[in-house]
Amino acid sequence: MDLVEARSHIETAVASLAAERRTAKDLEAIEGHLDAMSSATDTGEFVEADVAFHIALAQAAGNSVFLDIITSVQSLLRVWITRVIDAADSTEAFHREHFAVFEAVSVGDADGARVFMQRHMDHAAKELAASLTQGGLGTG
């Protein structure tokens, strides 16, 4: 749960900075990962596109420390996202959440990007906690 807490703070800051600093090339990369999530045919493809989306946002934020943090925990993110996606009925809600972040970033809305990312982090954390409880692993 420490990763959940840290990730929430990091990802919201990254989204906000990405909205302020993104370039056309950054937007193209982020949108490409969003498209890959939409066309994913299995959990693995969705997870890879999801992780790549978050790394591309960190690149767009232009802060090497945030990028290094997200890159260094990507294996944990894969486990987290896989667990959440496997427990979900579909990836549609998660795709919509990423799309909302992308839209805010694309128009330079730093506050909106932060809010939409926080909603995504809250939803993902809730789903992770539920999957851990259902799996008998507890949340502590």
C-alpha positions as protocol buffer text, in pm:
chain_id: "A"
residue {
  index: 1
  type: MET
  ca { x: 0 y: 0 z: 0 }
}
residue {
  index: 2
  type: ASP
  ca { x: 306 y: 225 z: 32 }
}
residue {
  index: 3
  type: LEU
  ca { x: 347 y: 208 z: -346 }
}
residue {
  index: 4
  type: VAL
  ca { x: -19 y: 303 z: -391 }
}
residue {
  index: 5
  type: GLU
  ca { x: 26 y: 610 z: -173 }
}
residue {
  index: 6
  type: ALA
  ca { x: 352 y: 718 z: -336 }
}
residue {
  index: 7
  type: ARG
  ca { x: 228 y: 652 z: -687 }
}
residue {
  index: 8
  type: SER
  ca { x: -80 y: 865 z: -632 }
}
residue {
  index: 9
  type: HIS
  ca { x: 131 y: 1167 z: -539 }
}
residue {
  index: 10
  type: ILE
  ca { x: 386 y: 1111 z: -814 }
}
residue {
  index: 11
  type: GLU
  ca { x: 139 y: 1043 z: -1095 }
}
residue {
  index: 12
  type: THR
  ca { x: -75 y: 1348 z: -1019 }
}
residue {
  index: 13
  type: ALA
  ca { x: 231 y: 1574 z: -1020 }
}
residue {
  index: 14
  type: VAL
  ca { x: 352 y: 1413 z: -1343 }
}
residue {
  index: 15
  type: ALA
  ca { x: 16 y: 1464 z: -1515 }
}
residue {
  index: 16
  type: SER
  ca { x: 6 y: 1829 z: -1413 }
}
residue {
  index: 17
  type: LEU
  ca { x: 361 y: 1894 z: -1534 }
}
residue {
  index: 18
  type: ALA
  ca { x: 297 y: 1704 z: -1856 }
}
residue {
  index: 19
  type: ALA
  ca { x: 3 y: 1936 z: -1929 }
}
residue {
  index: 20
  type: GLU
  ca { x: 232 y: 2235 z: -1885 }
}
residue {
  index: 21
  type: ARG
  ca { x: 536 y: 2103 z: -2072 }
}
residue {
  index: 22
  type: ARG
  ca { x: 417 y: 1856 z: -2336 }
}
residue {
  index: 23
  type: THR
  ca { x: 524 y: 1886 z: -2696 }
}
residue {
  index: 24
  type: ALA
  ca { x: 344 y: 1769 z: -3008 }
}
residue {
  index: 25
  type: LYS
  ca { x: 580 y: 1469 z: -3015 }
}
residue {
  index: 26
  type: ASP
  ca { x: 492 y: 1386 z: -2653 }
}
residue {
  index: 27
  type: LEU
  ca { x: 120 y: 1402 z: -2731 }
}
residue {
  index: 28
  type: GLU
  ca { x: 167 y: 1173 z: -3028 }
}
residue {
  index: 29
  type: ALA
  ca { x: 346 y: 916 z: -2813 }
}
residue {
  index: 30
  type: ILE
  ca { x: 91 y: 935 z: -2531 }
}
residue {
  index: 31
  type: GLU
  ca { x: -199 y: 905 z: -2775 }
}
residue {
  index: 32
  type: GLY
  ca { x: -29 y: 605 z: -2939 }
}
residue {
  index: 33
  type: HIS
  ca { x: -22 y: 422 z: -2606 }
}
residue {
  index: 34
  type: LEU
  ca { x: -385 y: 517 z: -2546 }
}
residue {
  index: 35
  type: ASP
  ca { x: -474 y: 372 z: -2887 }
}
residue {
  index: 36
  type: ALA
  ca { x: -279 y: 56 z: -2801 }
}
residue {
  index: 37
  type: MET
  ca { x: -484 y: 20 z: -2481 }
}
residue {
  index: 38
  type: SER
  ca { x: -802 y: 55 z: -2685 }
}
residue {
  index: 39
  type: SER
  ca { x: -701 y: -212 z: -2935 }
}
residue {
  index: 40
  type: ALA
  ca { x: -545 y: -454 z: -2683 }
}
residue {
  index: 41
  type: THR
  ca { x: -673 y: -808 z: -2728 }
}
residue {
  index: 42
  type: ASP
  ca { x: -551 y: -944 z: -2395 }
}
residue {
  index: 43
  type: THR
  ca { x: -445 y: -833 z: -2049 }
}
residue {
  index: 44
  type: GLY
  ca { x: -75 y: -839 z: -2132 }
}
residue {
  index: 45
  type: GLU
  ca { x: -114 y: -601 z: -2426 }
}
residue {
  index: 46
  type: PHE
  ca { x: -329 y: -366 z: -2220 }
}
residue {
  index: 47
  type: VAL
  ca { x: -83 y: -368 z: -1930 }
}
residue {
  index: 48
  type: GLU
  ca { x: 214 y: -291 z: -2155 }
}
residue {
  index: 49
  type: ALA
  ca { x: 28 y: -2 z: -2319 }
}
residue {
  index: 50
  type: ASP
  ca { x: -86 y: 125 z: -1977 }
}
residue {
  index: 51
  type: VAL
  ca { x: 267 y: 125 z: -1834 }
}
residue {
  index: 52
  type: ALA
  ca { x: 401 y: 288 z: -2153 }
}
residue {
  index: 53
  type: PHE
  ca { x: 130 y: 557 z: -2123 }
}
residue {
  index: 54
  type: HIS
  ca { x: 249 y: 648 z: -1773 }
}
residue {
  index: 55
  type: ILE
  ca { x: 614 y: 648 z: -1877 }
}
residue {
  index: 56
  type: ALA
  ca { x: 531 y: 872 z: -2176 }
}
residue {
  index: 57
  type: LEU
  ca { x: 350 y: 1112 z: -1942 }
}
residue {
  index: 58
  type: ALA
  ca { x: 660 y: 1123 z: -1722 }
}
residue {
  index: 59
  type: GLN
  ca { x: 873 y: 1196 z: -2027 }
}
residue {
  index: 60
  type: ALA
  ca { x: 635 y: 1477 z: -2124 }
}
residue {
  index: 61
  type: ALA
  ca { x: 661 y: 1618 z: -1771 }
}
residue {
  index: 62
  type: GLY
  ca { x: 1027 y: 1688 z: -1836 }
}
residue {
  index: 63
  type: ASN
  ca { x: 1141 y: 1590 z: -1488 }
}
residue {
  index: 64
  type: SER
  ca { x: 1410 y: 1323 z: -1492 }
}
residue {
  index: 65
  type: VAL
  ca { x: 1355 y: 1226 z: -1128 }
}
residue {
  index: 66
  type: PHE
  ca { x: 987 y: 1149 z: -1184 }
}
residue {
  index: 67
  type: LEU
  ca { x: 1075 y: 958 z: -1500 }
}
residue {
  index: 68
  type: ASP
  ca { x: 1341 y: 757 z: -1314 }
}
residue {
  index: 69
  type: ILE
  ca { x: 1095 y: 673 z: -1033 }
}
residue {
  index: 70
  type: ILE
  ca { x: 821 y: 556 z: -1266 }
}
residue {
  index: 71
  type: THR
  ca { x: 1066 y: 363 z: -1481 }
}
residue {
  index: 72
  type: SER
  ca { x: 1222 y: 196 z: -1177 }
}
residue {
  index: 73
  type: VAL
  ca { x: 887 y: 70 z: -1044 }
}
residue {
  index: 74
  type: GLN
  ca { x: 745 y: -42 z: -1378 }
}
residue {
  index: 75
  type: SER
  ca { x: 773 y: -411 z: -1290 }
}
residue {
  index: 76
  type: LEU
  ca { x: 562 y: -346 z: -978 }
}
residue {
  index: 77
  type: LEU
  ca { x: 318 y: -145 z: -1190 }
}
residue {
  index: 78
  type: ARG
  ca { x: 282 y: -439 z: -1428 }
}
residue {
  index: 79
  type: VAL
  ca { x: 192 y: -669 z: -1139 }
}
residue {
  index: 80
  type: TRP
  ca { x: -51 y: -411 z: -996 }
}
residue {
  index: 81
  type: ILE
  ca { x: -221 y: -334 z: -1327 }
}
residue {
  index: 82
  type: THR
  ca { x: -240 y: -701 z: -1428 }
}
residue {
  index: 83
  type: ARG
  ca { x: -405 y: -791 z: -1099 }
}
residue {
  index: 84
  type: VAL
  ca { x: -658 y: -508 z: -1131 }
}
residue {
  index: 85
  type: ILE
  ca { x: -738 y: -579 z: -1498 }
}
residue {
  index: 86
  type: ASP
  ca { x: -774 y: -952 z: -1437 }
}
residue {
  index: 87
  type: ALA
  ca { x: -1023 y: -881 z: -1158 }
}
residue {
  index: 88
  type: ALA
  ca { x: -1222 y: -629 z: -1367 }
}
residue {
  index: 89
  type: ASP
  ca { x: -1505 y: -714 z: -1602 }
}
residue {
  index: 90
  type: SER
  ca { x: -1347 y: -502 z: -1875 }
}
residue {
  index: 91
  type: THR
  ca { x: -1077 y: -246 z: -1943 }
}
residue {
  index: 92
  type: GLU
  ca { x: -1326 y: 15 z: -2065 }
}
residue {
  index: 93
  type: ALA
  ca { x: -1339 y: 224 z: -1746 }
}
residue {
  index: 94
  type: PHE
  ca { x: -960 y: 229 z: -1720 }
}
residue {
  index: 95
  type: HIS
  ca { x: -929 y: 334 z: -2083 }
}
residue {
  index: 96
  type: ARG
  ca { x: -1179 y: 618 z: -2026 }
}
residue {
  index: 97
  type: GLU
  ca { x: -979 y: 736 z: -1725 }
}
residue {
  index: 98
  type: HIS
  ca { x: -657 y: 745 z: -1927 }
}
residue {
  index: 99
  type: PHE
  ca { x: -837 y: 925 z: -2210 }
}
residue {
  index: 100
  type: ALA
  ca { x: -958 y: 1197 z: -1969 }
}
residue {
  index: 101
  type: VAL
  ca { x: -599 y: 1251 z: -1850 }
}
residue {
  index: 102
  type: PHE
  ca { x: -479 y: 1267 z: -2211 }
}
residue {
  index: 103
  type: GLU
  ca { x: -744 y: 1521 z: -2308 }
}
residue {
  index: 104
  type: ALA
  ca { x: -649 y: 1750 z: -2020 }
}
residue {
  index: 105
  type: VAL
  ca { x: -279 y: 1717 z: -2099 }
}
residue {
  index: 106
  type: SER
  ca { x: -339 y: 1781 z: -2469 }
}
residue {
  index: 107
  type: VAL
  ca { x: -511 y: 2115 z: -2403 }
}
residue {
  index: 108
  type: GLY
  ca { x: -261 y: 2220 z: -2137 }
}
residue {
  index: 109
  type: ASP
  ca { x: -505 y: 2193 z: -1846 }
}
residue {
  index: 110
  type: ALA
  ca { x: -270 y: 2117 z: -1557 }
}
residue {
  index: 111
  type: ASP
  ca { x: -540 y: 2124 z: -1290 }
}
residue {
  index: 112
  type: GLY
  ca { x: -768 y: 1900 z: -1495 }
}
residue {
  index: 113
  type: ALA
  ca { x: -485 y: 1656 z: -1563 }
}
residue {
  index: 114
  type: ARG
  ca { x: -414 y: 1638 z: -1191 }
}
residue {
  index: 115
  type: VAL
  ca { x: -782 y: 1582 z: -1104 }
}
residue {
  index: 116
  type: PHE
  ca { x: -836 y: 1315 z: -1370 }
}
residue {
  index: 117
  type: MET
  ca { x: -516 y: 1135 z: -1272 }
}
residue {
  index: 118
  type: GLN
  ca { x: -619 y: 1144 z: -906 }
}
residue {
  index: 119
  type: ARG
  ca { x: -954 y: 988 z: -997 }
}
residue {
  index: 120
  type: HIS
  ca { x: -770 y: 719 z: -1193 }
}
residue {
  index: 121
  type: MET
  ca { x: -529 y: 652 z: -905 }
}
residue {
  index: 122
  type: ASP
  ca { x: -817 y: 635 z: -655 }
}
residue {
  index: 123
  type: HIS
  ca { x: -1009 y: 389 z: -875 }
}
residue {
  index: 124
  type: ALA
  ca { x: -700 y: 174 z: -939 }
}
residue {
  index: 125
  type: ALA
  ca { x: -610 y: 172 z: -569 }
}
residue {
  index: 126
  type: LYS
  ca { x: -964 y: 72 z: -473 }
}
residue {
  index: 127
  type: GLU
  ca { x: -964 y: -210 z: -728 }
}
residue {
  index: 128
  type: LEU
  ca { x: -621 y: -329 z: -616 }
}
residue {
  index: 129
  type: ALA
  ca { x: -727 y: -336 z: -252 }
}
residue {
  index: 130
  type: ALA
  ca { x: -1041 y: -529 z: -344 }
}
residue {
  index: 131
  type: SER
  ca { x: -843 y: -782 z: -548 }
}
residue {
  index: 132
  type: LEU
  ca { x: -597 y: -833 z: -263 }
}
residue {
  index: 133
  type: THR
  ca { x: -881 y: -887 z: -16 }
}
residue {
  index: 134
  type: GLN
  ca { x: -1057 y: -1129 z: -250 }
}
residue {
  index: 135
  type: GLY
  ca { x: -730 y: -1311 z: -308 }
}
residue {
  index: 136
  type: GLY
  ca { x: -684 y: -1359 z: 65 }
}
residue {
  index: 137
  type: LEU
  ca { x: -369 y: -1148 z: 77 }
}
residue {
  index: 138
  type: GLY
  ca { x: -508 y: -867 z: 292 }
}
residue {
  index: 139
  type: THR
  ca { x: -428 y: -501 z: 233 }
}
residue {
  index: 140
  type: GLY
  ca { x: -161 y: -438 z: 495 }
}
